[in-house]
Amino acid sequence: MTIDSTGPTVSKTNEEWRAELDADRYAVLRESATERPWSGELLDEERAGTFSCAACGATLFPSGTKFDSGCGWPSFYDATPDAVTLIADRSLGMVRTEVRCAACDSHLGHLFDDAPQTPTGDRYCMNSLSLKFTPAAA
């Protein structure tokens, strides 16, 4: 995980992102929207594989770190090294930790430290729309 990033390596204009992403993905990835809980297509994904950024394709989470947190969004207890940046989010009248793709600076979700059932105690609560899943080769 990267906390003090040197900056994204993928840089595109808003117009370029709009041309590449559908409206829902653009809202989440580029405008920090949140999908409705229990609505994401990757919530119940349990196959072995890799979760990557839906905007730029950077590898973010191995499937072995995914767990059912009961929160309504895909949850992971650890990210691929140097894959994400963490930013203080003071929106909505509270302080949370926003998780962004280190490669393209897209919004992925939020990090919480409320998962004692995991090896790290962390819960990366991600939007399905911010992720793409690639199953492991058989």
C-alpha positions in Angstrom: 0.0 0.0 0.0 1.2 3.5 -0.8 0.4 6.3 1.6 2.6 9.1 0.3 2.4 8.6 -3.4 4.7 10.3 -6.0 1.6 10.6 -8.1 -0.4 8.5 -10.6 1.3 7.0 -13.6 -1.9 7.0 -15.7 -3.0 10.5 -16.5 -6.1 11.3 -18.7 -8.5 14.2 -19.1 -12.0 14.0 -17.8 -13.2 13.8 -21.4 -10.9 10.8 -22.0 -12.2 9.1 -18.9 -15.8 9.8 -19.9 -15.2 8.3 -23.3 -13.8 5.1 -21.7 -16.1 4.5 -18.7 -19.9 4.1 -18.6 -21.8 6.7 -16.6 -22.0 4.6 -13.4 -18.3 3.7 -13.4 -17.4 7.3 -14.1 -19.4 8.5 -11.2 -17.7 6.1 -8.8 -14.2 6.1 -10.1 -13.8 9.8 -11.1 -16.4 11.6 -8.9 -16.1 9.4 -5.7 -19.8 8.3 -5.8 -20.8 5.1 -3.9 -22.9 2.3 -5.4 -25.9 1.1 -3.4 -25.0 -1.6 -0.8 -25.8 -5.2 -1.9 -26.1 -4.1 -5.6 -22.6 -4.8 -6.9 -21.9 -7.7 -9.2 -18.6 -8.6 -7.4 -20.1 -8.8 -3.9 -20.5 -12.6 -4.0 -17.5 -13.4 -6.2 -15.6 -16.3 -4.6 -13.4 -17.7 -7.4 -9.7 -17.5 -7.3 -8.3 -14.6 -9.3 -7.4 -11.0 -9.3 -9.3 -7.8 -8.7 -8.0 -4.8 -10.7 -8.9 -1.2 -11.2 -11.9 -0.8 -13.6 -10.4 2.4 -14.9 -6.8 1.5 -15.7 -6.5 -2.2 -15.1 -3.8 -2.0 -12.3 -3.8 -5.0 -10.0 -5.3 -4.1 -6.6 -6.4 -7.2 -4.6 -5.7 -10.9 -4.8 -8.9 -12.9 -4.3 -7.4 -14.6 -1.3 -7.8 -11.4 0.7 -11.5 -11.0 0.0 -13.9 -11.8 2.8 -17.6 -11.4 3.7 -17.8 -8.5 6.0 -21.6 -8.2 5.8 -21.4 -4.6 4.8 -22.9 -4.9 1.3 -19.8 -4.1 -0.7 -16.8 -6.3 -1.6 -14.3 -6.3 1.2 -10.6 -7.2 1.4 -8.2 -7.3 4.3 -5.1 -6.3 2.3 -4.1 -4.7 -1.0 -1.4 -5.6 -3.4 1.8 -3.8 -2.4 2.0 -0.2 -3.7 -1.4 -0.6 -5.5 -3.4 2.0 -3.5 -3.1 5.4 -1.9 -4.9 6.3 1.3 -6.3 9.8 1.7 -8.1 11.4 4.6 -11.8 11.9 3.7 -13.6 14.5 5.7 -16.8 14.5 3.7 -20.2 13.6 5.2 -19.2 15.2 8.6 -16.9 12.4 9.6 -13.3 11.3 9.1 -12.7 8.2 6.9 -9.8 6.9 4.9 -10.4 7.0 1.2 -8.8 4.3 -1.0 -7.6 5.4 -4.5 -5.8 3.5 -7.2 -2.1 4.5 -7.1 -1.8 4.1 -10.9 -4.7 6.4 -12.0 -6.0 8.1 -8.9 -9.5 6.7 -9.3 -11.7 6.4 -6.2 -12.2 2.7 -5.1 -13.9 3.0 -1.7 -12.8 3.3 1.9 -10.6 1.6 4.5 -11.8 0.8 8.0 -10.0 -0.9 10.9 -13.0 -2.8 12.1 -12.4 -6.3 10.9 -10.9 -8.3 13.9 -11.7 -11.5 12.1 -9.0 -10.8 9.5 -5.2 -11.1 9.7 -4.8 -7.3 9.4 -7.9 -6.1 11.2 -8.5 -4.0 8.1 -11.6 -3.8 5.8 -11.1 -2.3 2.4 -14.7 -1.6 1.5 -14.7 -1.3 -2.3 -17.3 -0.5 -4.9 -17.9 -3.3 -7.4 -18.1 -0.7 -10.1 -14.5 0.3 -9.3 -13.2 -3.2 -9.8 -12.8 -5.8 -12.6 -12.3 -9.4 -11.8 -10.1 -11.8 -13.7 -10.4 -15.5 -12.8 -7.2 -17.5 -12.2 -6.2 -19.7 -15.1 -7.5 -23.3 -14.6 
